[in-house]
């Protein structure tokens, strides 16, 4: 079975992170698919990082990359792609 990597560039998304994780995990688990979810965080002014960190502790398939400064969505996506283990 191939592993799917989902790269999620993130900036000020604290309210959307948990609904995204729940929906994504439900779909992939129904498909019986191995996966990882990689959040790439442009430093946010909300609690996005702490929401993701809380979920990291609950699920080893969730990963977090925190960028040193705001690089924007294209760079965040590329950082996730470079770190992914999926096919």
PARO-461696 format. One record per residue (C-alpha): residue number from 0; residue in one letter; x, y, z. Coordinates in steps of 0.02 Angstrom, whole numbers. Layout:
BEGIN
<node><nr>NUM</nr><rest>a</rest><u>X</u><v>Y</v><w>Z</w></node>
...
This chain:
BEGIN
<node><nr>0</nr><rest>x</rest><u>0</u><v>0</v><w>0</w></node>
<node><nr>1</nr><rest>x</rest><u>65</u><v>172</v><w>-44</w></node>
<node><nr>2</nr><rest>x</rest><u>74</u><v>309</v><w>84</w></node>
<node><nr>3</nr><rest>x</rest><u>-11</u><v>475</v><w>49</w></node>
<node><nr>4</nr><rest>x</rest><u>68</u><v>636</v><w>112</w></node>
<node><nr>5</nr><rest>x</rest><u>-45</u><v>785</v><w>133</w></node>
<node><nr>6</nr><rest>x</rest><u>49</u><v>950</v><w>144</w></node>
<node><nr>7</nr><rest>x</rest><u>-50</u><v>1089</v><w>227</w></node>
<node><nr>8</nr><rest>x</rest><u>22</u><v>1265</v><w>218</w></node>
<node><nr>9</nr><rest>x</rest><u>-49</u><v>1353</v><w>370</w></node>
<node><nr>10</nr><rest>x</rest><u>-66</u><v>1534</v><w>424</w></node>
<node><nr>11</nr><rest>x</rest><u>-192</u><v>1595</v><w>554</w></node>
<node><nr>12</nr><rest>x</rest><u>-304</u><v>1441</v><w>537</w></node>
<node><nr>13</nr><rest>x</rest><u>-331</u><v>1395</v><w>720</w></node>
<node><nr>14</nr><rest>x</rest><u>-520</u><v>1370</v><w>699</w></node>
<node><nr>15</nr><rest>x</rest><u>-502</u><v>1263</v><w>542</w></node>
<node><nr>16</nr><rest>x</rest><u>-364</u><v>1143</v><w>593</w></node>
<node><nr>17</nr><rest>x</rest><u>-462</u><v>1017</v><w>696</w></node>
<node><nr>18</nr><rest>x</rest><u>-610</u><v>1007</v><w>575</w></node>
<node><nr>19</nr><rest>x</rest><u>-484</u><v>981</v><w>433</w></node>
<node><nr>20</nr><rest>x</rest><u>-394</u><v>843</v><w>528</w></node>
<node><nr>21</nr><rest>x</rest><u>-556</u><v>754</v><w>573</w></node>
<node><nr>22</nr><rest>x</rest><u>-627</u><v>758</v><w>397</w></node>
<node><nr>23</nr><rest>x</rest><u>-463</u><v>707</v><w>316</w></node>
<node><nr>24</nr><rest>x</rest><u>-433</u><v>563</v><w>437</w></node>
<node><nr>25</nr><rest>x</rest><u>-612</u><v>499</v><w>414</w></node>
<node><nr>26</nr><rest>x</rest><u>-594</u><v>491</v><w>226</w></node>
<node><nr>27</nr><rest>x</rest><u>-421</u><v>411</v><w>225</w></node>
<node><nr>28</nr><rest>x</rest><u>-467</u><v>285</v><w>360</w></node>
<node><nr>29</nr><rest>x</rest><u>-623</u><v>233</v><w>262</w></node>
<node><nr>30</nr><rest>x</rest><u>-511</u><v>205</v><w>111</w></node>
<node><nr>31</nr><rest>x</rest><u>-391</u><v>103</v><w>218</w></node>
<node><nr>32</nr><rest>x</rest><u>-252</u><v>217</v><w>160</w></node>
<node><nr>33</nr><rest>x</rest><u>-87</u><v>246</v><w>252</w></node>
<node><nr>34</nr><rest>x</rest><u>-53</u><v>432</v><w>266</w></node>
<node><nr>35</nr><rest>x</rest><u>35</u><v>576</v><w>349</w></node>
<node><nr>36</nr><rest>x</rest><u>-27</u><v>754</v><w>371</w></node>
<node><nr>37</nr><rest>x</rest><u>111</u><v>884</v><w>369</w></node>
<node><nr>38</nr><rest>x</rest><u>65</u><v>1057</v><w>429</w></node>
<node><nr>39</nr><rest>x</rest><u>189</u><v>1190</v><w>373</w></node>
<node><nr>40</nr><rest>x</rest><u>161</u><v>1342</v><w>482</w></node>
<node><nr>41</nr><rest>x</rest><u>205</u><v>1517</v><w>429</w></node>
<node><nr>42</nr><rest>x</rest><u>219</u><v>1602</v><w>599</w></node>
<node><nr>43</nr><rest>x</rest><u>41</u><v>1648</v><w>645</w></node>
<node><nr>44</nr><rest>x</rest><u>-33</u><v>1778</v><w>760</w></node>
<node><nr>45</nr><rest>x</rest><u>-165</u><v>1656</v><w>823</w></node>
<node><nr>46</nr><rest>x</rest><u>-154</u><v>1489</v><w>914</w></node>
<node><nr>47</nr><rest>x</rest><u>-127</u><v>1383</v><w>758</w></node>
<node><nr>48</nr><rest>x</rest><u>37</u><v>1313</v><w>821</w></node>
<node><nr>49</nr><rest>x</rest><u>-33</u><v>1258</v><w>989</w></node>
<node><nr>50</nr><rest>x</rest><u>-186</u><v>1176</v><w>908</w></node>
<node><nr>51</nr><rest>x</rest><u>-73</u><v>1077</v><w>791</w></node>
<node><nr>52</nr><rest>x</rest><u>47</u><v>1034</v><w>935</w></node>
<node><nr>53</nr><rest>x</rest><u>-99</u><v>966</v><w>1036</w></node>
<node><nr>54</nr><rest>x</rest><u>-148</u><v>853</v><w>891</w></node>
<node><nr>55</nr><rest>x</rest><u>33</u><v>797</v><w>865</w></node>
<node><nr>56</nr><rest>x</rest><u>28</u><v>718</v><w>1037</w></node>
<node><nr>57</nr><rest>x</rest><u>-131</u><v>622</v><w>994</w></node>
<node><nr>58</nr><rest>x</rest><u>-82</u><v>559</v><w>821</w></node>
<node><nr>59</nr><rest>x</rest><u>91</u><v>509</v><w>758</w></node>
<node><nr>60</nr><rest>x</rest><u>32</u><v>532</v><w>579</w></node>
<node><nr>61</nr><rest>x</rest><u>23</u><v>720</v><w>604</w></node>
<node><nr>62</nr><rest>x</rest><u>183</u><v>820</v><w>582</w></node>
<node><nr>63</nr><rest>x</rest><u>228</u><v>1003</v><w>600</w></node>
<node><nr>64</nr><rest>x</rest><u>358</u><v>1112</v><w>517</w></node>
<node><nr>65</nr><rest>x</rest><u>371</u><v>1289</v><w>585</w></node>
<node><nr>66</nr><rest>x</rest><u>453</u><v>1413</v><w>466</w></node>
<node><nr>67</nr><rest>x</rest><u>570</u><v>1543</v><w>540</w></node>
<node><nr>68</nr><rest>x</rest><u>474</u><v>1687</v><w>460</w></node>
<node><nr>69</nr><rest>x</rest><u>331</u><v>1715</v><w>339</w></node>
<node><nr>70</nr><rest>x</rest><u>381</u><v>1639</v><w>174</w></node>
<node><nr>71</nr><rest>x</rest><u>207</u><v>1621</v><w>100</w></node>
<node><nr>72</nr><rest>x</rest><u>103</u><v>1477</v><w>34</w></node>
<node><nr>73</nr><rest>x</rest><u>215</u><v>1420</v><w>-111</w></node>
<node><nr>74</nr><rest>x</rest><u>370</u><v>1404</v><w>-1</w></node>
<node><nr>75</nr><rest>x</rest><u>270</u><v>1322</v><w>138</w></node>
<node><nr>76</nr><rest>x</rest><u>203</u><v>1194</v><w>14</w></node>
<node><nr>77</nr><rest>x</rest><u>377</u><v>1156</v><w>-51</w></node>
<node><nr>78</nr><rest>x</rest><u>444</u><v>1134</v><w>127</w></node>
<node><nr>79</nr><rest>x</rest><u>307</u><v>1004</v><w>157</w></node>
<node><nr>80</nr><rest>x</rest><u>343</u><v>914</v><w>-6</w></node>
<node><nr>81</nr><rest>x</rest><u>529</u><v>905</v><w>34</w></node>
<node><nr>82</nr><rest>x</rest><u>491</u><v>829</v><w>205</w></node>
<node><nr>83</nr><rest>x</rest><u>356</u><v>705</v><w>154</w></node>
<node><nr>84</nr><rest>x</rest><u>378</u><v>517</v><w>160</w></node>
<node><nr>85</nr><rest>x</rest><u>231</u><v>471</v><w>49</w></node>
<node><nr>86</nr><rest>x</rest><u>231</u><v>421</v><w>-131</w></node>
